[in-house]
Amino acid sequence: MKIRAAVCDAVGGPLKIREIDLRPPASGEVLVRITATGVCASDVAAIDGRLPKPMPMVPGHEAAGRVAALGGGVDDLELDDQVVLTILPSCGACSACRAGRRRSCAWAATLAATGTVDGVTTALSHDGTPVHHFTGLSSWAEYAVVPRTGAVRVTAALPSAEAALLGCAVATGFGAVRNAAAVRPGQSVAVVGCGGVGLTVVQAAGRAGATTVIAVDRNPRALDAAEVMGATHVVLAGDDPADVGIRRIAPAGVDHCFEVLGRPATVEASWRATAAGGQTTVIGLLPVDSTITLDAFELITEKRLVGTCLGGLDPDQDLPVLARAASRGEISLGALVEEITLDQLPGAVQRIRDGTVTARQVVRLP
C-alpha cells in the first residue's frame, strides 16, 4: 500500500514528507493506522547521526494508533483496538527475556541496529529500495507494520494524542521516578531539562510525594510549564552549571537528580547536585562516543549513578495501567501536548534542535 511518511535519506536530513510503499503484515506482525505520534529528541539524535542508524529511514517511535490488519498467528488483538507502540518488542526466547529482562532482548537490539522490522527485512520501501525502520517501528507515517510485541492494547477512552505519549515520554518519566529511582515521600528531586520527558518526571515526582521538586531549564516557558506540573522551585539555567542553581535551593544537594538532556556536562552537573547517599538518574540519550568525568571520591558517600531505559517499565503490564490512570484524570497529559500536522514535522525537528520546545509536539493524523 502507498502511505505518506517522513523520510530521512541521509544523516543530517533534510526530512522529506513523501509517498512510500508499505507491505502487509507478515506472520507475527500488526498493521497499525497511526493516529498520533510524538516528536522525541531521540528521533532527532538518529536523524543527526548522534544515534547511528541505517539510512534511508522513517523516524518515529512514540505513537498510538488503531489496529488495521493482523498478520498470521496474531489472535490476541482485534481490528480497531487502540494500541500504543513500544520500542521494547521482545522475542520471549533469548536469555534476557527468559530472565525477565525484556529491556535487554537480543532480538529487539537487532531490530534497532539493523533498521528492520523482523531482524532481516524492512516493511518499507521507495521505488524498490528498502527504507529502514527506527527501533522496529517508524511511526512518522500514516501506517506502520510492527512486531506484535511492539503494540500494546490500551483503553480507547484515552485521546490518541495523549495515548501516544505513553510510548516514550510518560513511560520513561513515571518509570524512572518509580523504578529507577524509587522516589519516596518527603525526598527532594531536581530535574535537569524540562521537555516532554522532564515535565513528566516533574509530575511523577510530585505524585510520589517529593516535597521539593526543582526544575532546571534554559527556556523560561519550559519552567512555567514545570510549575504547572508541580515544580516547587525553578532554576533558569544560564552561565552557571545546573548544580550551582540547584544547590542555592538545596545546599546539601538533592536526594534525586534526573538528567533528561543527554549531555555529558549536565550529567556531571547532576552528579555534583546530588546529595551524599542520593542518586543521579540519567534518562537523556548520550551520544554513542561521549564520555563523562566524575569525582570518584564521592562514591564513598554512597552516591549512585544509574541509567534507565524506558523507565524500567514492562510495556505489557504498565502501559495499560498508565493509560487508565490518565483516562481518569489521575495523570495530566493534555497539557503536555502541542498538536502539529505531518507536514509540519521538519519544522518540529528544527525546534528541538533549537531548544525552543516547551511541550511534546504530537502529530495528529485523521
C-alpha positions in Angstrom: 0.0 0.0 0.0 1.0 3.6 -0.6 1.5 5.8 2.5 2.7 9.2 3.3 5.7 9.3 5.7 8.6 11.5 6.8 11.8 10.1 5.3 15.4 10.9 6.2 17.6 9.9 3.3 21.0 10.6 4.9 22.5 11.7 8.2 21.6 15.3 8.9 18.5 15.2 6.7 16.7 17.0 5.3 13.5 15.3 6.4 11.1 15.0 3.5 7.4 14.1 3.5 6.8 11.7 0.6 4.8 8.7 -0.6 6.4 5.3 0.0 5.4 1.7 0.0 4.4 -0.4 3.0 3.9 -4.2 2.6 1.1 -6.0 4.5 1.9 -7.5 7.9 3.6 -10.9 7.9 3.2 -13.6 10.5 3.6 -12.2 14.0 3.1 -8.6 12.8 0.4 -6.0 13.1 -0.6 -3.2 10.7 -1.4 0.0 12.7 -3.1 3.1 11.4 -1.2 5.8 13.2 -3.5 8.4 14.9 -0.9 10.3 16.8 2.9 10.3 17.1 5.3 12.3 19.2 8.5 14.1 18.2 11.2 13.0 20.6 14.8 14.1 20.9 15.8 10.5 20.3 14.4 10.7 16.8 16.4 13.9 16.2 19.5 12.2 17.5 19.1 9.5 14.9 18.5 12.0 12.1 21.6 13.9 13.1 23.8 10.9 13.5 24.4 11.1 17.2 22.5 7.8 17.4 23.8 6.0 14.3 21.1 4.2 12.3 20.9 2.8 8.8 19.6 5.2 6.1 17.2 6.0 4.5 14.9 5.8 7.5 11.4 6.8 8.6 11.9 8.0 12.2 9.3 7.9 15.0 8.8 5.6 17.9 6.3 7.3 20.3 2.8 6.7 18.9 -0.7 5.5 19.3 -3.0 4.1 16.6 -5.7 1.6 15.7 -5.2 -2.0 14.6 -5.9 -2.1 10.8 -4.8 -5.6 10.0 -3.4 -8.7 11.7 -0.6 -11.0 10.4 -0.7 -14.7 10.8 -0.8 -16.1 14.3 -1.9 -12.8 15.9 -5.1 -13.7 17.7 -5.0 -11.6 20.8 -5.8 -8.2 19.2 -8.9 -7.1 17.3 -9.4 -4.7 14.4 -9.7 -1.1 15.6 -8.2 -1.8 19.1 -6.3 1.3 20.3 -2.7 0.4 20.8 0.5 2.2 21.9 3.7 1.3 20.1 6.7 0.4 22.2 10.4 0.4 21.5 10.7 -2.7 23.6 9.3 -5.6 21.5 10.5 -9.0 22.7 11.3 -12.4 21.3 10.4 -14.2 24.6 13.1 -16.7 24.0 16.5 -15.2 24.5 18.3 -15.4 27.8 17.4 -11.8 28.8 13.7 -12.4 28.0 13.7 -15.7 30.0 15.3 -13.9 32.9 12.6 -11.2 32.8 14.9 -8.5 31.4 12.8 -7.6 28.4 14.7 -4.3 28.0 17.8 -6.3 27.1 16.1 -8.6 24.5 18.7 -9.5 21.9 16.2 -9.7 19.1 14.9 -6.1 19.9 18.5 -4.9 19.8 18.9 -6.5 16.4 15.9 -4.6 15.1 17.3 -1.3 16.4 20.7 -1.9 15.0 19.7 -3.1 11.5 16.6 -0.9 10.9 14.5 -3.9 10.1 11.0 -5.0 11.4 11.9 -8.6 11.8 15.7 -8.7 12.1 16.2 -9.3 8.4 13.8 -7.3 6.2 12.0 -3.9 6.1 8.3 -3.5 5.5 9.0 0.0 4.0 10.4 0.8 0.5 10.6 3.5 -2.1 11.0 2.8 -5.8 12.1 -0.7 -4.9 14.8 0.5 -2.4 14.4 -0.6 1.3 13.6 2.2 3.7 14.7 1.4 7.3 12.7 1.4 10.4 13.5 3.2 13.7 13.5 0.7 16.6 11.3 -1.6 14.6 8.5 1.0 14.4 8.8 4.1 12.2 5.7 5.9 13.4 6.2 9.2 11.5 3.8 7.9 8.9 0.2 7.2 8.2 0.6 3.5 8.8 3.2 1.2 10.4 3.8 -2.5 10.3 5.2 -3.5 13.7 6.0 -6.7 15.6 3.1 -8.0 17.6 5.1 -7.4 20.8 5.7 -3.8 19.7 2.0 -2.9 20.1 0.2 -2.7 23.5 -3.6 -2.5 23.7 -4.8 0.3 25.9 -8.2 1.8 26.8 -10.0 3.6 23.9 -11.2 6.2 26.4 -7.8 8.0 26.3 -7.4 10.5 23.5 -4.9 9.3 20.9 -2.6 12.4 21.3 -2.2 11.6 25.0 -2.0 7.9 24.4 1.0 8.4 22.1 3.0 9.9 25.0 2.7 6.6 26.9 5.1 5.1 24.3 8.1 7.1 25.5 7.8 10.4 27.5 5.3 9.2 30.1 6.6 5.7 30.3 10.1 7.0 30.8 9.3 9.8 33.2 6.9 7.8 35.5 9.0 4.7 35.3 12.3 6.5 36.1 10.7 8.0 39.2 9.1 4.8 40.4 11.5 2.1 39.3 15.0 3.5 38.6 15.0 6.0 41.5 12.1 4.8 43.8 11.5 8.3 45.0 9.9 8.3 48.4 7.6 10.8 50.2 9.5 13.7 51.7 12.5 13.5 49.4 14.0 16.2 47.3 14.2 16.0 43.5 15.8 18.0 40.7 15.0 17.6 37.0 17.6 18.9 34.6 15.8 19.5 31.3 12.1 20.2 31.1 10.9 19.0 27.7 8.2 16.3 27.4 10.1 13.7 29.4 11.4 16.2 32.0 7.9 17.6 32.6 6.6 14.1 33.1 9.4 13.5 35.7 8.3 16.6 37.5 4.7 15.4 37.6 5.7 11.9 38.7 8.0 13.2 41.4 5.2 15.2 42.9 2.8 12.2 42.8 5.5 10.1 44.5 5.4 12.6 47.5 8.6 14.6 46.9 8.3 17.8 48.9 11.0 19.7 46.9 10.9 19.5 43.1 13.4 21.7 41.4 13.0 22.2 37.6 16.1 23.4 35.6 16.0 24.6 32.0 17.3 27.4 29.7 13.8 28.1 28.4 11.6 30.3 30.7 8.4 28.9 29.1 9.5 25.3 29.9 9.9 26.4 33.6 6.4 27.9 33.5 5.1 24.5 32.3 7.1 22.8 35.0 5.4 24.9 37.7 2.0 23.9 36.3 3.2 20.2 36.5 4.1 20.7 40.2 7.6 22.0 40.4 8.1 23.8 43.8 11.2 25.7 42.5 12.6 26.6 39.1 16.1 27.4 38.0 16.7 29.3 34.8 20.0 27.8 33.5 22.5 30.3 32.2 26.2 30.7 32.5 26.4 28.7 35.8 26.3 24.9 35.7 23.0 23.3 36.8 24.3 22.2 40.1 25.1 25.8 41.2 21.4 26.8 40.8 20.2 23.6 42.5 22.5 24.0 45.5 21.2 27.5 46.1 17.9 25.9 46.9 19.2 22.6 48.4 22.7 23.4 49.8 23.4 19.8 50.7 22.2 18.6 47.3 19.1 16.7 46.4 18.1 13.1 47.1 17.4 12.5 43.4 18.7 14.4 40.4 17.3 13.4 37.0 19.3 14.3 33.9 17.0 14.4 30.9 19.1 16.1 28.2 21.7 13.5 27.4 24.7 15.8 27.6 28.0 14.9 29.4 28.2 18.4 31.0 24.7 18.1 32.5 25.3 14.6 33.7 28.4 15.8 35.5 26.5 18.7 37.0 23.6 16.5 38.0 26.1 14.3 39.9 27.5 17.3 41.7 24.0 18.4 42.6 23.2 15.0 44.2 23.5 14.7 48.0 25.5 12.1 49.8 23.5 8.9 49.7 21.5 10.2 46.8 21.1 9.1 43.3 21.7 10.6 39.9 19.4 9.0 37.3 20.4 9.6 33.6 17.4 9.5 31.3 18.8 11.5 28.4 20.3 9.7 25.5 24.0 10.4 25.4 25.9 10.4 22.0 27.5 7.0 21.4 31.1 8.3 21.6 30.6 10.6 24.6 32.3 10.2 28.0 31.7 11.7 31.4 34.1 12.6 34.2 33.0 12.3 37.9 34.6 13.0 41.2 35.1 9.3 42.1 35.9 10.1 45.8 32.2 10.9 46.2 31.4 7.3 45.8 32.5 6.8 49.4 29.4 8.8 50.4 27.3 6.1 48.8 26.1 8.3 45.9 24.8 6.3 43.0 24.8 6.9 39.2 22.1 5.0 37.4 20.9 4.8 33.8 17.5 3.7 32.7 15.7 2.5 29.5 12.0 3.4 29.2 12.0 4.0 33.0 12.4 0.3 33.7 8.8 -0.4 32.8 7.2 -3.6 31.4 5.2 -2.3 28.5 2.5 -5.0 28.6 1.9 -4.6 32.3 2.5 -0.9 32.9 1.2 1.0 29.8 -2.4 -0.1 30.2 -2.3 0.9 33.9 -0.9 4.4 33.0 -3.5 4.7 30.2 -6.4 4.0 32.6 -4.9 6.5 35.2 -4.6 9.1 32.5 -8.2 8.5 31.2 -9.5 9.0 34.8 -7.6 12.3 35.1 -5.2 10.9 37.7 -2.2 11.8 35.4 -2.3 15.1 33.5 -1.2 14.6 29.9 -3.2 17.1 27.9 -1.1 20.0 29.0 2.0 18.2 27.6 0.6 18.1 24.0 1.2 20.6 21.2 -0.6 19.2 18.2 1.0 19.6 14.7 0.5 18.0 11.3 2.6 15.5 9.4 3.7 18.3 7.0 5.0 20.3 10.0 7.4 17.6 11.1 10.6 19.1 9.5 9.9 22.3 11.5 9.2 20.4 14.6 12.6 18.7 14.3 14.3 22.0 14.0 12.6 23.4 17.1 14.1 20.5 19.1 17.5 21.3 17.7 17.0 25.0 18.6 15.8 24.1 22.1 12.6 26.2 21.8 10.1 23.4 22.5 8.1 23.7 25.8 5.7 20.7 25.3 5.6 17.5 23.4 5.0 18.1 19.7 2.5 15.5 18.6 1.5 14.8 15.0 -2.3 14.2 14.8 -3.5 12.1 11.9 -7.1 11.6 10.8 
